[in-house]
Amino acid sequence: MKNILTKSFKNIALISIYLFCNLAIAEQITIDAANNYPYKDLINRTSDVKIIYITNNESFSCKVEVVLDKMKWVSTEKKISKEFFNNDPLSNCLSSEKAKQILFQTFLEFGQGL
């Protein structure tokens, strides 16, 4: 039993170190403006829209974090090519459908008056 606990603890420690290293190399961009719906409305309505990304050889792994007051929405991670990331990172890392869902949830949570 003690041997199993020791092995489990070692595995948990290694996994934690791996996850921390991935988070440590992640970079982020704060998006201040967009030209198209729903991204423009999402940026105007929320406090903060960030793209968190990690550069791999030929691609990026990215996700979008949206904050309004004390609420936070985080998209699922997507892998995209460098070309797409450089052209329009927000719409390539956050699908239009997911952006609309988050925008809708901000109205449900905080009402029309913001």
N, CA, C and O atoms as a GROMACS GRO file, in nm:
protein
  456
    1MET      N    1   0.082  -0.119   0.000
    1MET     CA    2   0.000   0.000   0.000
    1MET      C    3   0.087   0.126   0.000
    1MET      O    4   0.060   0.221  -0.073
    2LYS      N    5   0.192   0.124   0.083
    2LYS     CA    6   0.281   0.239   0.092
    2LYS      C    7   0.352   0.263  -0.041
    2LYS      O    8   0.373   0.377  -0.082
    3ASN      N    9   0.389   0.154  -0.108
    3ASN     CA   10   0.456   0.162  -0.237
    3ASN      C   11   0.365   0.224  -0.343
    3ASN      O   12   0.411   0.303  -0.425
    4ILE      N   13   0.238   0.189  -0.341
    4ILE     CA   14   0.141   0.244  -0.436
    4ILE      C   15   0.123   0.393  -0.412
    4ILE      O   16   0.116   0.471  -0.507
    5LEU      N   17   0.114   0.434  -0.286
    5LEU     CA   18   0.100   0.575  -0.253
    5LEU      C   19   0.223   0.654  -0.297
    5LEU      O   20   0.210   0.766  -0.348
    6THR      N   21   0.340   0.599  -0.280
    6THR     CA   22   0.464   0.666  -0.321
    6THR      C   23   0.466   0.684  -0.472
    6THR      O   24   0.499   0.792  -0.521
    7LYS      N   25   0.431   0.581  -0.547
    7LYS     CA   26   0.427   0.590  -0.692
    7LYS      C   27   0.322   0.692  -0.738
    7LYS      O   28   0.347   0.770  -0.830
    8SER      N   29   0.207   0.691  -0.674
    8SER     CA   30   0.102   0.786  -0.709
    8SER      C   31   0.148   0.928  -0.684
    8SER      O   32   0.124   1.017  -0.767
    9PHE      N   33   0.211   0.951  -0.572
    9PHE     CA   34   0.260   1.085  -0.539
    9PHE      C   35   0.364   1.131  -0.642
    9PHE      O   36   0.363   1.247  -0.683
   10LYS      N   37   0.454   1.042  -0.682
   10LYS     CA   38   0.555   1.076  -0.782
   10LYS      C   39   0.489   1.111  -0.915
   10LYS      O   40   0.528   1.208  -0.981
   11ASN      N   41   0.390   1.033  -0.955
   11ASN     CA   42   0.318   1.061  -1.080
   11ASN      C   43   0.247   1.196  -1.075
   11ASN      O   44   0.252   1.272  -1.171
   12ILE      N   45   0.183   1.225  -0.965
   12ILE     CA   46   0.114   1.353  -0.949
   12ILE      C   47   0.214   1.468  -0.954
   12ILE      O   48   0.187   1.570  -1.016
   13ALA      N   49   0.328   1.451  -0.890
   13ALA     CA   50   0.432   1.555  -0.890
   13ALA      C   51   0.484   1.579  -1.031
   13ALA      O   52   0.501   1.694  -1.072
   14LEU      N   53   0.510   1.473  -1.107
   14LEU     CA   54   0.560   1.488  -1.243
   14LEU      C   55   0.457   1.554  -1.334
   14LEU      O   56   0.492   1.641  -1.415
   15ILE      N   57   0.333   1.515  -1.322
   15ILE     CA   58   0.228   1.576  -1.403
   15ILE      C   59   0.214   1.724  -1.368
   15ILE      O   60   0.196   1.807  -1.458
   16SER      N   61   0.221   1.757  -1.241
   16SER     CA   62   0.210   1.897  -1.198
   16SER      C   63   0.324   1.981  -1.254
   16SER      O   64   0.303   2.093  -1.298
   17ILE      N   65   0.443   1.927  -1.251
   17ILE     CA   66   0.560   1.998  -1.305
   17ILE      C   67   0.543   2.020  -1.455
   17ILE      O   68   0.571   2.129  -1.505
   18TYR      N   69   0.497   1.918  -1.526
   18TYR     CA   70   0.475   1.930  -1.670
   18TYR      C   71   0.372   2.039  -1.701
   18TYR      O   72   0.395   2.124  -1.788
   19LEU      N   73   0.260   2.038  -1.631
   19LEU     CA   74   0.155   2.139  -1.654
   19LEU      C   75   0.205   2.279  -1.620
   19LEU      O   76   0.175   2.375  -1.692
   20PHE      N   77   0.280   2.291  -1.512
   20PHE     CA   78   0.334   2.422  -1.474
   20PHE      C   79   0.430   2.474  -1.581
   20PHE      O   80   0.428   2.592  -1.613
   21CYS      N   81   0.514   2.387  -1.635
   21CYS     CA   82   0.608   2.429  -1.740
   21CYS      C   83   0.534   2.476  -1.864
   21CYS      O   84   0.575   2.574  -1.926
   22ASN      N   85   0.426   2.408  -1.901
   22ASN     CA   86   0.347   2.453  -2.016
   22ASN      C   87   0.284   2.588  -1.991
   22ASN      O   88   0.280   2.673  -2.080
   23LEU      N   89   0.234   2.610  -1.872
   23LEU     CA   90   0.176   2.740  -1.838
   23LEU      C   91   0.282   2.849  -1.833
   23LEU      O   92   0.255   2.964  -1.868
   24ALA      N   93   0.401   2.814  -1.790
   24ALA     CA   94   0.507   2.914  -1.778
   24ALA      C   95   0.552   2.965  -1.914
   24ALA      O   96   0.593   3.081  -1.925
   25ILE      N   97   0.546   2.883  -2.018
   25ILE     CA   98   0.590   2.929  -2.149
   25ILE      C   99   0.477   2.991  -2.231
   25ILE      O  100   0.501   3.043  -2.340
   26ALA      N  101   0.355   2.987  -2.179
   26ALA     CA  102   0.242   3.045  -2.250
   26ALA      C  103   0.253   3.197  -2.252
   26ALA      O  104   0.295   3.259  -2.154
   27GLU      N  105   0.215   3.254  -2.363
   27GLU     CA  106   0.212   3.399  -2.377
   27GLU      C  107   0.067   3.442  -2.396
   27GLU      O  108  -0.020   3.359  -2.421
   28GLN      N  109   0.043   3.572  -2.384
   28GLN     CA  110  -0.093   3.620  -2.402
   28GLN      C  111  -0.096   3.754  -2.472
   28GLN      O  112  -0.002   3.833  -2.463
   29ILE      N  113  -0.206   3.778  -2.540
   29ILE     CA  114  -0.232   3.904  -2.608
   29ILE      C  115  -0.367   3.953  -2.558
   29ILE      O  116  -0.462   3.876  -2.550
   30THR      N  117  -0.376   4.080  -2.523
   30THR     CA  118  -0.504   4.140  -2.490
   30THR      C  119  -0.560   4.205  -2.615
   30THR      O  120  -0.492   4.285  -2.679
   31ILE      N  121  -0.682   4.171  -2.650
   31ILE     CA  122  -0.745   4.223  -2.771
   31ILE      C  123  -0.830   4.344  -2.733
   31ILE      O  124  -0.916   4.337  -2.646
   32ASP      N  125  -0.804   4.456  -2.800
   32ASP     CA  126  -0.875   4.580  -2.770
   32ASP      C  127  -0.982   4.616  -2.872
   32ASP      O  128  -1.072   4.694  -2.841
   33ALA      N  129  -0.974   4.563  -2.992
   33ALA     CA  130  -1.069   4.601  -3.097
   33ALA      C  131  -1.086   4.487  -3.197
   33ALA      O  132  -0.997   4.405  -3.218
   34ALA      N  133  -1.203   4.485  -3.256
   34ALA     CA  134  -1.234   4.391  -3.364
   34ALA      C  135  -1.333   4.459  -3.457
   34ALA      O  136  -1.403   4.552  -3.417
   35ASN      N  137  -1.339   4.414  -3.580
   35ASN     CA  138  -1.425   4.478  -3.679
   35ASN      C  139  -1.555   4.405  -3.707
   35ASN      O  140  -1.647   4.463  -3.766
   36ASN      N  141  -1.566   4.280  -3.667
   36ASN     CA  142  -1.682   4.202  -3.709
   36ASN      C  143  -1.758   4.144  -3.590
   36ASN      O  144  -1.704   4.125  -3.481
   37TYR      N  145  -1.886   4.117  -3.615
   37TYR     CA  146  -1.974   4.056  -3.517
   37TYR      C  147  -1.940   3.908  -3.508
   37TYR      O  148  -1.914   3.847  -3.612
   38PRO      N  149  -1.941   3.850  -3.394
   38PRO     CA  150  -1.974   3.895  -3.260
   38PRO      C  151  -1.853   3.945  -3.179
   38PRO      O  152  -1.866   3.985  -3.064
   39TYR      N  153  -1.736   3.943  -3.241
   39TYR     CA  154  -1.613   3.976  -3.168
   39TYR      C  155  -1.612   4.121  -3.122
   39TYR      O  156  -1.571   4.151  -3.010
   40LYS      N  157  -1.656   4.212  -3.208
   40LYS     CA  158  -1.659   4.354  -3.173
   40LYS      C  159  -1.750   4.377  -3.052
   40LYS      O  160  -1.713   4.448  -2.958
   41ASP      N  161  -1.870   4.318  -3.054
   41ASP     CA  162  -1.964   4.333  -2.943
   41ASP      C  163  -1.910   4.269  -2.816
   41ASP      O  164  -1.929   4.323  -2.706
   42LEU      N  165  -1.844   4.156  -2.830
   42LEU     CA  166  -1.787   4.087  -2.714
   42LEU      C  167  -1.679   4.172  -2.648
   42LEU      O  168  -1.674   4.183  -2.526
   43ILE      N  169  -1.594   4.232  -2.727
   43ILE     CA  170  -1.487   4.318  -2.673
   43ILE      C  171  -1.547   4.443  -2.608
   43ILE      O  172  -1.503   4.483  -2.500
   44ASN      N  173  -1.646   4.503  -2.673
   44ASN     CA  174  -1.708   4.624  -2.618
   44ASN      C  175  -1.786   4.596  -2.490
   44ASN      O  176  -1.795   4.684  -2.404
   45ARG      N  177  -1.840   4.478  -2.476
   45ARG     CA  178  -1.925   4.444  -2.362
   45ARG      C  179  -1.848   4.395  -2.241
   45ARG      O  180  -1.897   4.409  -2.128
   46THR      N  181  -1.731   4.337  -2.259
   46THR     CA  182  -1.659   4.275  -2.148
   46THR      C  183  -1.541   4.359  -2.103
   46THR      O  184  -1.502   4.455  -2.169
   47SER      N  185  -1.486   4.321  -1.988
   47SER     CA  186  -1.373   4.393  -1.931
   47SER      C  187  -1.241   4.359  -1.999
   47SER      O  188  -1.154   4.444  -2.015
   48ASP      N  189  -1.228   4.233  -2.038
   48ASP     CA  190  -1.098   4.186  -2.085
   48ASP      C  191  -1.116   4.066  -2.178
   48ASP      O  192  -1.190   3.973  -2.147
   49VAL      N  193  -1.049   4.069  -2.292
   49VAL     CA  194  -1.046   3.956  -2.384
   49VAL      C  195  -0.899   3.927  -2.413
   49VAL      O  196  -0.828   4.010  -2.470
   50LYS      N  197  -0.854   3.807  -2.374
   50LYS     CA  198  -0.713   3.770  -2.392
   50LYS      C  199  -0.704   3.642  -2.474
   50LYS      O  200  -0.786   3.552  -2.463
   51ILE      N  201  -0.601   3.639  -2.556
   51ILE     CA  202  -0.565   3.515  -2.626
   51ILE      C  203  -0.442   3.462  -2.558
   51ILE      O  204  -0.339   3.530  -2.551
   52ILE      N  205  -0.451   3.340  -2.508
   52ILE     CA  206  -0.339   3.274  -2.442
   52ILE      C  207  -0.289   3.168  -2.539
   52ILE      O  208  -0.367   3.084  -2.586
   53TYR      N  209  -0.160   3.172  -2.570
   53TYR     CA  210  -0.110   3.081  -2.673
   53TYR      C  211   0.028   3.028  -2.640
   53TYR      O  212   0.105   3.088  -2.564
   54ILE      N  213   0.057   2.915  -2.700
   54ILE     CA  214   0.188   2.851  -2.693
   54ILE      C  215   0.231   2.824  -2.836
   54ILE      O  216   0.155   2.770  -2.915
   55THR      N  217   0.353   2.863  -2.868
   55THR     CA  218   0.406   2.842  -3.002
   55THR      C  219   0.470   2.704  -3.011
   55THR      O  220   0.556   2.668  -2.931
   56ASN      N  221   0.425   2.627  -3.110
   56ASN     CA  222   0.489   2.501  -3.144
   56ASN      C  223   0.562   2.524  -3.275
   56ASN      O  224   0.557   2.635  -3.328
   57ASN      N  225   0.628   2.427  -3.328
   57ASN     CA  226   0.710   2.445  -3.448
   57ASN      C  227   0.638   2.516  -3.560
   57ASN      O  228   0.679   2.626  -3.599
   58GLU      N  229   0.533   2.459  -3.613
   58GLU     CA  230   0.462   2.516  -3.726
   58GLU      C  231   0.322   2.564  -3.691
   58GLU      O  232   0.246   2.603  -3.780
   59SER      N  233   0.286   2.562  -3.564
   59SER     CA  234   0.150   2.598  -3.528
   59SER      C  235   0.146   2.665  -3.391
   59SER      O  236   0.247   2.677  -3.321
   60PHE      N  237   0.027   2.708  -3.356
   60PHE     CA  238   0.000   2.767  -3.226
   60PHE      C  239  -0.109   2.685  -3.159
   60PHE      O  240  -0.200   2.636  -3.225
   61SER      N  241  -0.100   2.670  -3.029
   61SER     CA  242  -0.210   2.619  -2.948
   61SER      C  243  -0.263   2.741  -2.875
   61SER      O  244  -0.188   2.808  -2.803
   62CYS      N  245  -0.391   2.771  -2.892
   62CYS     CA  246  -0.443   2.893  -2.832
   62CYS      C  247  -0.581   2.871  -2.773
   62CYS      O  248  -0.654   2.780  -2.812
   63LYS      N  249  -0.614   2.956  -2.678
   63LYS     CA  250  -0.748   2.962  -2.622
   63LYS      C  251  -0.776   3.106  -2.586
   63LYS      O  252  -0.684   3.187  -2.574
   64VAL      N  253  -0.902   3.139  -2.570
   64VAL     CA  254  -0.943   3.276  -2.542
   64VAL      C  255  -1.007   3.282  -2.405
   64VAL      O  256  -1.087   3.196  -2.368
   65GLU      N  257  -0.969   3.385  -2.330
   65GLU     CA  258  -1.024   3.408  -2.197
   65GLU      C  259  -1.098   3.541  -2.200
   65GLU      O  260  -1.043   3.644  -2.238
   66VAL      N  261  -1.224   3.538  -2.159
   66VAL     CA  262  -1.309   3.658  -2.157
   66VAL      C  263  -1.352   3.683  -2.013
   66VAL      O  264  -1.398   3.592  -1.944
   67VAL      N  265  -1.336   3.809  -1.968
   67VAL     CA  266  -1.368   3.844  -1.830
   67VAL      C  267  -1.467   3.960  -1.829
   67VAL      O  268  -1.450   4.059  -1.900
   68LEU      N  269  -1.570   3.946  -1.747
   68LEU     CA  270  -1.666   4.053  -1.720
   68LEU      C  271  -1.694   4.051  -1.571
   68LEU      O  272  -1.750   3.955  -1.519
   69ASP      N  273  -1.654   4.157  -1.504
   69ASP     CA  274  -1.662   4.165  -1.358
   69ASP      C  275  -1.591   4.044  -1.298
   69ASP      O  276  -1.471   4.027  -1.319
   70LYS      N  277  -1.663   3.961  -1.224
   70LYS     CA  278  -1.599   3.844  -1.161
   70LYS      C  279  -1.626   3.715  -1.237
   70LYS      O  280  -1.590   3.606  -1.190
   71MET      N  281  -1.688   3.726  -1.354
   71MET     CA  282  -1.715   3.608  -1.436
   71MET      C  283  -1.603   3.590  -1.539
   71MET      O  284  -1.552   3.688  -1.594
   72LYS      N  285  -1.567   3.465  -1.563
   72LYS     CA  286  -1.464   3.435  -1.662
   72LYS      C  287  -1.509   3.318  -1.748
   72LYS      O  288  -1.556   3.217  -1.698
   73TRP      N  289  -1.493   3.335  -1.878
   73TRP     CA  290  -1.521   3.229  -1.975
   73TRP      C  291  -1.390   3.195  -2.045
   73TRP      O  292  -1.316   3.284  -2.085
   74VAL      N  293  -1.362   3.066  -2.059
   74VAL     CA  294  -1.241   3.021  -2.127
   74VAL      C  295  -1.281   2.923  -2.236
   74VAL      O  296  -1.352   2.825  -2.210
   75SER      N  297  -1.236   2.950  -2.356
   75SER     CA  298  -1.268   2.860  -2.468
   75SER      C  299  -1.180   2.735  -2.460
   75SER      O  300  -1.082   2.729  -2.386
   76THR      N  301  -1.217   2.637  -2.539
   76THR     CA  302  -1.134   2.517  -2.549
   76THR      C  303  -1.010   2.551  -2.632
   76THR      O  304  -1.012   2.643  -2.713
   77GLU      N  305  -0.906   2.476  -2.609
   77GLU     CA  306  -0.781   2.501  -2.681
   77GLU      C  307  -0.793   2.455  -2.825
   77GLU      O  308  -0.850   2.349  -2.853
   78LYS      N  309  -0.740   2.536  -2.916
   78LYS     CA  310  -0.739   2.502  -3.058
   78LYS      C  311  -0.597   2.506  -3.110
   78LYS      O  312  -0.514   2.585  -3.062
   79LYS      N  313  -0.568   2.422  -3.206
   79LYS     CA  314  -0.439   2.426  -3.275
   79LYS      C  315  -0.462   2.487  -3.412
   79LYS      O  316  -0.547   2.441  -3.488
   80ILE      N  317  -0.385   2.593  -3.442
   80ILE     CA  318  -0.398   2.660  -3.570
   80ILE      C  319  -0.260   2.688  -3.626
   80ILE      O  320  -0.161   2.693  -3.552
   81SER      N  321  -0.253   2.707  -3.757
   81SER     CA  322  -0.124   2.735  -3.820
   81SER      C  323  -0.081   2.877  -3.788
   81SER      O  324  -0.162   2.962  -3.751
   82LYS      N  325   0.047   2.903  -3.802
   82LYS     CA  326   0.101   3.036  -3.776
   82LYS      C  327   0.039   3.140  -3.867
   82LYS      O  328   0.015   3.254  -3.826
   83GLU      N  329   0.013   3.102  -3.991
   83GLU     CA  330  -0.046   3.195  -4.087
   83GLU      C  331  -0.183   3.244  -4.039
   83GLU      O  332  -0.211   3.363  -4.042
   84PHE      N  333  -0.268   3.151  -3.996
   84PHE     CA  334  -0.401   3.190  -3.947
   84PHE      C  335  -0.390   3.272  -3.819
   84PHE      O  336  -0.464   3.368  -3.801
   85PHE      N  337  -0.298   3.235  -3.731
   85PHE     CA  338  -0.282   3.308  -3.605
   85PHE      C  339  -0.242   3.452  -3.634
   85PHE      O  340  -0.295   3.545  -3.572
   86ASN      N  341  -0.149   3.472  -3.725
   86ASN     CA  342  -0.101   3.607  -3.755
   86ASN      C  343  -0.205   3.691  -3.827
   86ASN      O  344  -0.208   3.813  -3.810
   87ASN      N  345  -0.291   3.630  -3.908
   87ASN     CA  346  -0.392   3.705  -3.982
   87ASN      C  347  -0.501   3.760  -3.891
   87ASN      O  348  -0.531   3.879  -3.896
   88ASP      N  349  -0.561   3.676  -3.810
   88ASP     CA  350  -0.670   3.718  -3.721
   88ASP      C  351  -0.677   3.621  -3.603
   88ASP      O  352  -0.754   3.526  -3.606
   89PRO      N  353  -0.597   3.645  -3.500
   89PRO     CA  354  -0.590   3.548  -3.391
   89PRO      C  355  -0.721   3.528  -3.316
   89PRO      O  356  -0.751   3.415  -3.275
   90LEU      N  357  -0.799   3.633  -3.296
   90LEU     CA  358  -0.922   3.618  -3.217
   90LEU      C  359  -1.022   3.527  -3.286
   90LEU      O  360  -1.070   3.431  -3.225
   91SER      N  361  -1.054   3.554  -3.410
   91SER     CA  362  -1.154   3.470  -3.478
   91SER      C  363  -1.103   3.330  -3.509
   91SER      O  364  -1.183   3.238  -3.526
   92ASN      N  365  -0.972   3.313  -3.517
   92ASN     CA  366  -0.918   3.180  -3.542
   92ASN      C  367  -0.904   3.097  -3.414
   92ASN      O  368  -0.904   2.974  -3.419
   93CYS      N  369  -0.892   3.163  -3.300
   93CYS     CA  370  -0.882   3.091  -3.172
   93CYS      C  371  -1.016   3.073  -3.104
   93CYS      O  372  -1.033   2.984  -3.021
   94LEU      N  373  -1.114   3.158  -3.138
   94LEU     CA  374  -1.247   3.153  -3.078
   94LEU      C  375  -1.349   3.150  -3.192
   94LEU      O  376  -1.360   3.244  -3.269
   95SER      N  377  -1.423   3.041  -3.200
   95SER     CA  378  -1.522   3.029  -3.308
   95SER      C  379  -1.631   3.134  -3.290
   95SER      O  380  -1.656   3.181  -3.179
   96SER      N  381  -1.694   3.168  -3.400
   96SER     CA  382  -1.802   3.266  -3.397
   96SER      C  383  -1.917   3.216  -3.309
   96SER      O  384  -1.978   3.294  -3.236
   97GLU      N  385  -1.946   3.087  -3.316
   97GLU     CA  386  -2.054   3.030  -3.235
   97GLU      C  387  -2.024   3.043  -3.086
   97GLU      O  388  -2.111   3.079  -3.008
   98LYS      N  389  -1.900   3.013  -3.047
   98LYS     CA  390  -1.862   3.023  -2.906
   98LYS      C  391  -1.863   3.169  -2.861
   98LYS      O  392  -1.905   3.198  -2.749
   99ALA      N  393  -1.818   3.260  -2.945
   99ALA     CA  394  -1.821   3.403  -2.911
   99ALA      C  395  -1.965   3.450  -2.891
   99ALA      O  396  -1.992   3.527  -2.798
  100LYS      N  397  -2.056   3.404  -2.976
  100LYS     CA  398  -2.198   3.439  -2.960
  100LYS      C  399  -2.255   3.383  -2.831
  100LYS      O  400  -2.333   3.450  -2.764
  101GLN      N  401  -2.216   3.260  -2.794
  101GLN     CA  402  -2.262   3.200  -2.670
  101GLN      C  403  -2.215   3.282  -2.549
  101GLN      O  404  -2.293   3.310  -2.458
  102ILE      N  405  -2.088   3.320  -2.550
  102ILE     CA  406  -2.034   3.399  -2.439
  102ILE      C  407  -2.104   3.534  -2.433
  102ILE      O  408  -2.142   3.580  -2.325
  103LEU      N  409  -2.121   3.598  -2.548
  103LEU     CA  410  -2.189   3.727  -2.552
  103LEU      C  411  -2.331   3.714  -2.497
  103LEU      O  412  -2.374   3.798  -2.417
  104PHE      N  413  -2.402   3.612  -2.537
  104PHE     CA  414  -2.538   3.587  -2.488
  104PHE      C  415  -2.537   3.567  -2.337
  104PHE      O  416  -2.625   3.618  -2.267
  105GLN      N  417  -2.440   3.492  -2.285
  105GLN     CA  418  -2.432   3.467  -2.141
  105GLN      C  419  -2.405   3.594  -2.063
  105GLN      O  420  -2.450   3.608  -1.949
  106THR      N  421  -2.332   3.688  -2.123
  106THR     CA  422  -2.309   3.815  -2.052
  106THR      C  423  -2.441   3.890  -2.035
  106THR      O  424  -2.461   3.956  -1.933
  107PHE      N  425  -2.530   3.882  -2.133
  107PHE     CA  426  -2.660   3.947  -2.121
  107PHE      C  427  -2.748   3.875  -2.019
  107PHE      O  428  -2.822   3.940  -1.945
  108LEU      N  429  -2.741   3.742  -2.016
  108LEU     CA  430  -2.819   3.666  -1.918
  108LEU      C  431  -2.772   3.697  -1.776
  108LEU      O  432  -2.853   3.714  -1.685
  109GLU      N  433  -2.642   3.704  -1.759
  109GLU     CA  434  -2.583   3.723  -1.627
  109GLU      C  435  -2.594   3.868  -1.579
  109GLU      O  436  -2.621   3.892  -1.461
  110PHE      N  437  -2.575   3.964  -1.668
  110PHE     CA  438  -2.562   4.102  -1.626
  110PHE      C  439  -2.669   4.195  -1.685
  110PHE      O  440  -2.668   4.315  -1.656
  111GLY      N  441  -2.759   4.145  -1.764
  111GLY     CA  442  -2.868   4.227  -1.816
  111GLY      C  443  -2.827   4.316  -1.931
  111GLY      O  444  -2.714   4.310  -1.979
  112GLN      N  445  -2.920   4.398  -1.975
  112GLN     CA  446  -2.902   4.481  -2.093
  112GLN      C  447  -2.825   4.609  -2.066
  112GLN      O  448  -2.773   4.669  -2.160
  113GLY      N  449  -2.816   4.654  -1.942
  113GLY     CA  450  -2.772   4.790  -1.914
  113GLY      C  451  -2.624   4.818  -1.913
  113GLY      O  452  -2.583   4.927  -1.872
  114LEU      N  453  -2.542   4.727  -1.956
  114LEU     CA  454  -2.397   4.757  -1.952
  114LEU      C  455  -2.354   4.837  -2.072
  114LEU      O  456  -2.236   4.870  -2.085
   0.00000   0.00000   0.00000
